[in-house]
């Protein structure tokens, strides 16, 4: 494997000086096939293998446990499933023959923790309104108004104090 600088030098000699692959191999001491490989190569990004997701022991009952946890949001807090209760229910299904349980309680605890993160509902967050004393908000505007039956065009100045909810308007 050559360093990036060596590859750059080989390509520079080939492209700029116009030397042949054989003469570059003699000059640098690298094999002709190596020189040819780097001269003809256009994409220097390494191919990163994509990891395939392995199956887990918990995959057969993952959807069932997820549904139980989703249903728990409708139940009162004290009646929700713990990881141990999930394991016990899976064990009951295993004993009935409805399900083959191959996981330990620790594996089920990990599954429940992972699924709880997935199904966790967003909590509503409120920001408290904090208006420091002495701050004011000011606005200017145009308005049309009637006074004694005559239409006037005017300008207004409006100022509010959010801390005390006081308002002041000047026309």
CORUR-V339222 format. One record per residue. N is the residue number from 1. SS is DSSP state (hx for helix, st for strand, lp for the rest). PSI is psi as a letter, one per 30 degrees, with the letter a starting at -180 (none if undefined). BURIAL is b if it has 16 or more other ideal C-beta (glycine too) atoms within 10 Angstrom, else e. Layout:
N_SS_PSI_BURIAL ; N_SS_PSI_BURIAL
This chain:
1_lp_k_e ; 2_lp_l_e ; 3_lp_l_e ; 4_hx_e_e ; 5_hx_e_e ; 6_hx_e_e ; 7_hx_e_b ; 8_hx_e_e ; 9_hx_e_b ; 10_hx_e_b ; 11_hx_e_b ; 12_hx_e_e ; 13_hx_e_b ; 14_hx_e_b ; 15_hx_e_e ; 16_hx_e_e ; 17_hx_f_e ; 18_lp_g_e ; 19_lp_l_b ; 20_lp_l_e ; 21_hx_e_b ; 22_hx_e_e ; 23_hx_e_e ; 24_hx_e_b ; 25_hx_e_b ; 26_hx_e_e ; 27_hx_e_e ; 28_hx_f_e ; 29_lp_g_e ; 30_lp_l_b ; 31_lp_k_e ; 32_hx_e_e ; 33_hx_e_e ; 34_hx_e_b ; 35_hx_e_b ; 36_hx_e_b ; 37_hx_e_e ; 38_hx_f_b ; 39_hx_e_b ; 40_hx_f_e ; 41_lp_k_e ; 42_lp_e_e ; 43_lp_j_e ; 44_lp_g_e ; 45_lp_k_e ; 46_lp_k_e ; 47_lp_j_e ; 48_lp_k_e ; 49_lp_k_e ; 50_lp_k_e ; 51_lp_k_e ; 52_lp_k_e ; 53_lp_k_e ; 54_lp_l_e ; 55_lp_l_e ; 56_lp_l_e ; 57_lp_f_e ; 58_lp_f_b ; 59_hx_e_e ; 60_hx_f_e ; 61_hx_g_b ; 62_hx_e_e ; 63_hx_e_e ; 64_hx_e_e ; 65_hx_e_b ; 66_hx_e_b ; 67_hx_e_e ; 68_hx_e_b ; 69_hx_e_b ; 70_hx_e_e ; 71_hx_f_e ; 72_hx_f_b ; 73_lp_f_e ; 74_lp_f_e ; 75_lp_l_e ; 76_lp_l_e ; 77_hx_e_e ; 78_hx_f_e ; 79_hx_g_e ; 80_lp_l_e ; 81_lp_k_b ; 82_lp_l_e ; 83_hx_e_b ; 84_hx_e_e ; 85_hx_e_e ; 86_hx_e_b ; 87_hx_e_b ; 88_hx_e_e ; 89_hx_e_b ; 90_hx_e_b ; 91_hx_e_e ; 92_hx_e_e ; 93_hx_e_e ; 94_hx_e_e ; 95_hx_e_e ; 96_hx_f_e ; 97_lp_g_e ; 98_lp_f_e ; 99_lp_k_b ; 100_lp_j_e ; 101_lp_j_b ; 102_lp_g_e ; 103_lp_l_b ; 104_lp_l_e ; 105_hx_e_e ; 106_hx_e_e ; 107_hx_e_e ; 108_hx_e_b ; 109_hx_e_b ; 110_hx_e_e ; 111_hx_e_b ; 112_hx_e_b ; 113_hx_e_e ; 114_hx_e_e ; 115_hx_e_b ; 116_hx_e_e ; 117_hx_e_e ; 118_hx_e_e ; 119_hx_g_e ; 120_lp_k_e ; 121_lp_k_e ; 122_lp_k_e ; 123_lp_k_e ; 124_lp_k_e ; 125_lp_k_e ; 126_lp_k_e ; 127_lp_k_e ; 128_lp_k_e ; 129_lp_k_e ; 130_lp_j_e ; 131_lp_j_e ; 132_lp_k_e ; 133_lp_k_e ; 134_lp_f_e ; 135_lp_k_e ; 136_lp_l_e ; 137_st_k_e ; 138_st_k_e ; 139_st_k_e ; 140_st_l_e ; 141_st_l_e ; 142_st_k_e ; 143_st_l_e ; 144_st_k_e ; 145_st_l_e ; 146_st_k_e ; 147_st_j_e ; 148_lp_h_e ; 149_lp_f_e ; 150_st_k_e ; 151_st_k_e ; 152_st_k_e ; 153_st_k_e ; 154_st_l_e ; 155_st_l_e ; 156_st_l_e ; 157_st_k_e ; 158_st_k_e ; 159_st_k_e ; 160_st_k_b ; 161_st_j_e ; 162_lp_f_e ; 163_lp_e_e ; 164_lp_f_e ; 165_lp_g_e ; 166_st_k_e ; 167_st_k_e ; 168_st_k_e ; 169_st_k_e ; 170_st_k_e ; 171_lp_none_e
